[in-house]
Amino acid sequence: MFRTLFLLFLLVPAVELYVLIKVGGVIGALPTILLTIFTAVLGAYLMRVQGMVTMQKVQYAMMMGQSPQQEAVEGVFIFLGGVMLLVPGLVTDLMGFLFLIPSVRAFFAKALLSKLVVPRNREGGRTYDGQAEVKRPDKIEVIEAEWVEIQRKNES
């Protein structure tokens, strides 16, 4: 895991610098800098708009009694897309914009959710798509009893 993160933090900036230098050579330094700033501002705006839409979807799913799994994972992808857009560079901006496109984000969210293991609830039933199957006894046993409160002498 450490090696993967180390390579990621080493390779991503190197690729970003290479692409920025190549693009800067074609369109110039100032337009490249302005393009990078513009994508960051646009990304922040899109992240806010898409985040609000996803939050409304979460609220609607919960109101309907469904589990908002898909929407929650999409919210994570919106956050990741926003972070990528705020990182200076054109390659991460492209990846960030992909995460902000609803159809692409939904595809990645469904792919991720299909890889997750279906959890079991406390009663032993399987949980699938937000619906719990709970095993309950067929007959409920009620025990009737009487009780008497006893006060000790030192308690008054």
C-alpha positions as CSV (number, residue, x, y, z in Angstrom):
1,M,0.0,0.0,0.0
2,F,2.8,2.4,0.9
3,R,4.6,1.7,-2.4
4,T,1.4,2.3,-4.4
5,L,0.8,5.6,-2.6
6,F,4.4,6.6,-3.1
7,L,4.3,5.9,-6.8
8,L,1.0,7.7,-7.1
9,F,2.4,10.8,-5.4
10,L,5.5,10.6,-7.6
11,L,4.0,9.7,-10.9
12,V,0.9,12.0,-10.9
13,P,2.9,15.3,-10.5
14,A,5.4,14.1,-13.1
15,V,2.7,13.4,-15.6
16,E,0.9,16.7,-14.8
17,L,4.1,18.7,-15.3
18,Y,4.8,16.9,-18.6
19,V,1.3,17.7,-19.9
20,L,1.3,21.3,-18.7
21,I,4.7,21.9,-20.4
22,K,3.4,20.3,-23.7
23,V,0.2,22.3,-23.6
24,G,2.0,25.5,-22.6
25,G,4.3,25.0,-25.6
26,V,1.3,24.8,-27.9
27,I,-1.0,27.5,-26.5
28,G,1.4,29.5,-24.4
29,A,2.2,29.9,-20.7
30,L,-0.5,32.4,-19.7
31,P,-3.4,30.6,-21.4
32,T,-2.3,27.3,-19.8
33,I,-2.3,29.0,-16.3
34,L,-5.7,30.6,-17.0
35,L,-7.1,27.2,-18.2
36,T,-5.9,25.6,-15.0
37,I,-7.5,28.3,-12.9
38,F,-10.7,28.2,-14.9
39,T,-11.1,24.4,-14.5
40,A,-10.6,24.7,-10.7
41,V,-13.3,27.4,-10.4
42,L,-15.7,25.5,-12.8
43,G,-15.0,22.3,-10.9
44,A,-15.8,23.9,-7.5
45,Y,-19.1,25.1,-8.9
46,L,-20.0,21.8,-10.5
47,M,-19.1,19.9,-7.3
48,R,-21.5,22.1,-5.4
49,V,-24.3,21.7,-7.8
50,Q,-23.9,17.9,-8.2
51,G,-23.5,17.6,-4.5
52,M,-26.8,19.3,-3.8
53,V,-28.6,17.1,-6.4
54,T,-27.1,14.0,-4.9
55,M,-28.1,15.2,-1.4
56,Q,-31.7,15.6,-2.6
57,K,-31.6,12.1,-4.0
58,V,-30.4,10.8,-0.6
59,Q,-33.2,12.5,1.2
60,Y,-35.8,11.2,-1.3
61,A,-34.5,7.6,-1.0
62,M,-34.7,7.8,2.8
63,M,-38.1,9.3,2.6
64,M,-39.3,6.4,0.5
65,G,-37.8,4.0,3.0
66,Q,-35.0,2.8,0.8
67,S,-31.3,2.7,1.5
68,P,-29.4,5.5,-0.3
69,Q,-26.3,3.3,-1.1
70,Q,-26.0,4.4,-4.7
71,E,-26.4,8.1,-3.8
72,A,-23.9,7.8,-1.0
73,V,-21.2,6.3,-3.2
74,E,-22.0,8.9,-5.9
75,G,-21.4,11.5,-3.2
76,V,-18.0,10.1,-2.5
77,F,-17.2,10.2,-6.3
78,I,-18.4,13.9,-6.4
79,F,-16.0,14.7,-3.5
80,L,-13.1,12.9,-5.2
81,G,-13.9,14.7,-8.5
82,G,-13.9,18.0,-6.7
83,V,-10.5,17.2,-5.1
84,M,-9.1,16.3,-8.4
85,L,-10.3,19.5,-10.0
86,L,-8.8,21.6,-7.3
87,V,-5.4,19.9,-7.8
88,P,-3.5,22.0,-10.4
89,G,-3.1,20.1,-13.6
90,L,-5.0,19.0,-16.7
91,V,-4.9,15.2,-16.3
92,T,-6.4,15.3,-12.8
93,D,-8.9,17.9,-14.1
94,L,-10.1,15.5,-16.8
95,M,-10.5,12.7,-14.3
96,G,-12.3,15.1,-11.9
97,F,-14.7,16.2,-14.6
98,L,-15.4,12.5,-15.4
99,F,-16.5,12.0,-11.8
100,L,-18.9,14.9,-12.0
101,I,-20.8,13.6,-15.1
102,P,-23.8,11.9,-13.6
103,S,-23.9,8.9,-16.0
104,V,-20.2,8.2,-15.6
105,R,-20.4,8.6,-11.8
106,A,-23.4,6.2,-11.7
107,F,-21.5,3.6,-13.7
108,F,-18.5,3.7,-11.3
109,A,-20.8,3.7,-8.2
110,K,-22.7,0.6,-9.5
111,A,-19.4,-1.1,-10.3
112,L,-18.1,-0.4,-6.8
113,L,-21.3,-1.5,-5.1
114,S,-21.4,-4.8,-7.0
115,K,-17.9,-5.6,-5.6
116,L,-19.0,-5.1,-2.0
117,V,-20.0,-8.0,0.2
118,V,-23.6,-8.2,1.4
119,P,-23.5,-7.7,5.1
120,R,-25.5,-9.7,7.7
121,N,-27.7,-8.0,10.2
122,R,-27.7,-8.8,14.0
123,E,-30.7,-11.2,13.7
124,G,-28.9,-13.3,11.1
125,G,-31.0,-12.3,8.1
126,R,-29.4,-11.2,4.9
127,T,-29.4,-7.5,3.9
128,Y,-29.8,-6.8,0.2
129,D,-30.6,-3.5,-1.5
130,G,-31.5,-1.8,1.7
131,Q,-34.2,-4.3,2.8
132,A,-33.6,-6.5,5.9
133,E,-34.9,-10.0,6.2
134,V,-35.3,-10.5,10.0
135,K,-35.9,-13.9,11.5
136,R,-38.6,-13.6,14.2
137,P,-40.1,-16.4,16.3
138,D,-43.6,-17.5,15.2
139,K,-45.0,-17.5,18.7
140,I,-44.2,-14.7,21.2
141,E,-44.0,-15.9,24.8
142,V,-45.3,-13.5,27.4
143,I,-44.4,-14.1,31.0
144,E,-46.7,-12.6,33.6
145,A,-45.3,-11.8,37.0
146,E,-45.9,-9.7,40.1
147,W,-43.3,-7.6,41.9
148,V,-42.9,-5.9,45.2
149,E,-40.6,-3.0,45.8
150,I,-38.5,-3.4,48.9
151,Q,-36.9,-0.4,50.6
152,R,-34.0,-0.9,52.9
153,K,-33.9,0.9,56.3
154,N,-30.9,3.1,55.4
155,E,-32.8,4.4,52.3
156,S,-35.5,6.8,53.2
